[in-house]
Amino acid sequence: MTELSVRLPGLDLKNPVMPASGCFGFGKEFSQFYDLSELGAIIIKAATGEKRFGNQTPRVAETASGMLNAIGLQNPGVDGIIEHELPFLYPYNTPIIANVAGSTLEEYAEVANKLSNGSVQALELNISCPNVKEGGVQFGTDPELAYEVTQEVKKQTDLPVYVKLSPNVTDIVSLAKAVERAGADGLSMINTLTGMRIDPRSRKPIIANQTGGLSGPAIKPIAIRMIHQVYKEVKIPIIGMGGIETAEDIIEYLLAGANAVAVGSANFKNPNICKELIEQLPDALEKYGFTSVQEAVGGAHD
């Protein structure tokens, strides 16, 4: 029998599949399609210190093999999330990972501190949002700042901290090493790549923010390459993401060095995608000669 369970710092997962932050809201809509207890974990939408209304519309544009989005971290604020959103998820037998965002070190620290009251099982530190004009990108592209914000958040919490890395850099390994030195318990990678579409009729960018984060199958080869590079240089586990749509995609991520995976844009096309991938994964692992998820991790040959 194929073993799907995965053990990560602070997280015992039934399987390696979870929805990516921002692509699943807080789970309510998707709970109408399947039992959320089937998921390995749930990464909720980003939390900031205060309520945010996000960017101007339009905020989404399709691309040939993916999508651009510039939502701008719209959320009800950390207090609203703790009071009104998280209680819905508590009855499910699924670990909750909270995505922590902010514009300043103080905001990151505040949000992390508030979420460390027993509400969630782990934090995903969002230092890499490419469609917010302040804070996120700055922290996510400078190894020294990434170190600083990771270290500050670690002071505020006893929860495991997974740092979400930006692909909008020339050297992803130096970023990964910096946050590992700062005490990160794991990595999430990759976040979206900065992209743009222009309407030939209006001659203006389609997205009001001008640029947005590119996600979907188009970015998968970049994510695979970056995870493969980072896996060889750090000792902390990796949650891999970017364009996952099939069980074979998951195996490719595992072979590159990911210990678990998060599914993003595919949820918009098929709200049952996470459930289907979990069901398909045992046969796919067996097909390629693996008896467990762990057996596949880092198995790619140079």
N, C-alpha and C positions, 0 to 999 in steps of 0.2 A: 504494500500500500504506500502511495506517495505521500511523504510528509510535507505539509504546506506551512507548518508553524514556523515563526521567526521570533527570535528573542533579541531585542535591542535594548539599549540603556533605558530603563524605566517603562518599557513596553513589552508585553507578551502578546504577540499577534497570532491570531488563528491562521492567518494567511498573509502574504506580502502585499495585498492589494488595498489601496485606500484612495479616496477622491482627493484631488489636489485643492489647495486653498483657492477660494474665489470661483471655483467651478461647481460648487455643491451647496452654496449658501450656508445655511445652518442645518441642512438635512431634511427639513420639513417636507418640501416638495417631493423629494426623492423617496421618502418613506411611503408614499402612495403607490410606489411601484414594486418595492421589495422590502424585506425585513433588514433594517440597517445593522442588526446583530451579525449578519453574514460578512460584513466588511472586516478587514484586518484592523483598520483604525479609521477615524474621520478627522481630516484636517479642516477646521472651520474657516470661514471668511475672516480676513484680517480685522484685528481690533486695534483701534487708536485711542488716545486718551479722551478725546471728545468726539461727539457725533460728527460725521463727515458726510456731505452731500455728494462728493465726488466731482468729476469733471463735467463740462458742458456736453450736450448731445449734438450730433451723433457720437457714440462712444465705441461702436463695433463696426468692423468692416471685414467681409470675407476675402480670402486670398485663395490662390490656386490649390494649395494643400494645407490650409490652416485658417487662422483668423487673426485679425488685429483687434486688440481691445485697449481702451484707455478709460477704465471705469473710475480710477482715481481714489481707490480705497474707500468707497462709500460704505459706511457701516454705522450702527447706532451708538458707537462708543463703548468702551470696555464695561462700564457700569450697566448699560442697557443690555449688553450681551450676557453678562453674568446673571442679571435678574430675569430677562425675558427669553433669551434664546437657548442657553445651555440646559435649563431644566428639561426641555423637550427631549434631549439626548440621553439623559441619565438612565431611563429604564432600559436602554439598549445595552447589550453585553459587548460593548465596543469601546476601546480606548479613544479619548478625545485629545487631539493635538491642537492647541490654540496658536494661530498665526499672530505674531506681535509686530506691529508697525509703529512708526513715529517719525517726527521731523527733527527731534533733538534727542540727545542722550537721556535727558530727564524724562521725556515722554516714553521712550522705550522702557526705562527703569520703572516708571509708574505703572505702565500696563502690565509688565511682567510681574511686578509685585502683587497687583490686584488679582491676577489670574492664578496666583500660587496659593490660593486659600482652600484648595481641595476641589476646585471646579473642574480641573483638567488633569491629564496624566503627563503631558509634555508640552513644551513650547517650540514653535517654529519661528525663528527670528528672521523677519522679512527685512533684510537690508538691501534689497535688490529690485525694488519695484520700478520699472522703466517708464511709467506713465504718470509719475508724481514729480512735480518740478523741484521739490525740496527734499532734503533728508535722505530718503531711501537710496537713490542712485549714488549720492556722494559717499555714504557709508559703504555701499556695496562694491565700489570700484577702487577703493584705496585700502591696501592691506593694513596700514596703521590705524585708520578709522574703524575698519572692520574688527580689528583686535580690540580697540577701545570699547566699542558698543557691546561686543560679546562679553568682555570682561565685566562691564558694568551690569549687564543683565544677569550674569552668573552670581553677582553679589546679592541680587534681589530675590533669588529663588533657589529652592532645593530640587526643583524639577529638572529633568534632563532638557538640555537646550540643543535643538537642531538648527543650524544656521543655513538659510537659503541663499545660495550663491548666484551672483549675476554672471551671465555669459558674455556681457558687454564689456569684456576686458581682453587684454592681450595675453595675460598670464594667469589662468585660473588656479594653477597650483600654488602660487604664492599667496593668494587669498585663502585657499583651503588650509595651508600651513599656518597662516596667521591666526585664523579663528581656532584651530586646534591648539595652538600655544596658549590662547586666551581661555581655554577650558571648555570649548564646545564639546558636547557629548556625541554629536553626529552632524551630518551635512544633508541638506536637501538641494538637489541640483538636477536640472537647471531651471532658473526662472526664464521668463520670456526674453526674446531678443528685440531690440528696438527696430521698428519698421514704419513704413509709410505707404499709403496709396493716394493717388491724385485722380480726381474726376476730370476727364478731358473736356467735358462741356463747360464746367464752371472754372476749370483751371486752378482749383483749390484742393487742398487735402480733404479727403472724405471724412476723416475724423476731426472733430472740433479742436482736439488737443494737438492736431497736426501729426504727431507720432503716437504710436501705440506699441503694445507688447505683442510680438508674433509668437503664436503657439500652434500646436498641431503637428501632423507628420513632417512638415517642412523642416522642423528643428531637430528631429530625432537623431540624424547622423551627427549633429554638433554635440548634442547631449551625450551620446554614446562615446564620442571621442574624449570629451572633457572628463567624464566619469572614469574612463579607462586611464587617463593621465593621472587623475587625483588618487585613484585607488592604490596606485603603486607608490604614492608618496606620503600617505597619511595612515594612521592606525584606527581612526574612528569610523563608524559605519556610515553608509550612504543610502538615502532614500532617493531613487532616481525617477525622473519625470521628463516628459517632452514627447508628445505625439504617440503615446501608447494606445493602440487600437486592437491588438490581437495578443493571444497567449505567446506567440512567437516573439512579439515585441518585448514582452516581459522577460523571456529567457535571454534575449539579446542584452537587456539591461543587467540581468544577473551576471552574465558572462563578463560584461565590462567591469563589474565590481560593485554594483548596487546590491544591497541586502534586502530591500523592499522597494516598491514602486508606488507612485501616485499617478492617477489618471485624471487628466484635465479636460481639454476641449471635447474629447469624445463623449463626455456626459451630455453635451448640448445636442449632439446628433442622436444619441441613443441613451435614454435615461437608465436603461438596464445594463449598461456596459460593464460596470464593476462586478455585478452579480454574474454576468455571463463569463467574464474573464476568470473569475474564481472557479467556476464550474469547469471551464476548459483547461485550466492550468495543469491538473494532474496528468491528463492524457498527453499534453504537450511535453511535459517534463519526461514522462516515460518514453515518448517517441525519440527523444534525443539522449536517452540513456541515463537519466538522473532519477534517483529514488527520493530526493528531497530538494527543497529550495536551496538550502545551505550548500549542498553539493555542487550547485551550479555557480555559486558566487565567485567571481574572479577567475573563471575557468578559461577565459580567452587567451589564446597563445599569440605572442608577438610575432 
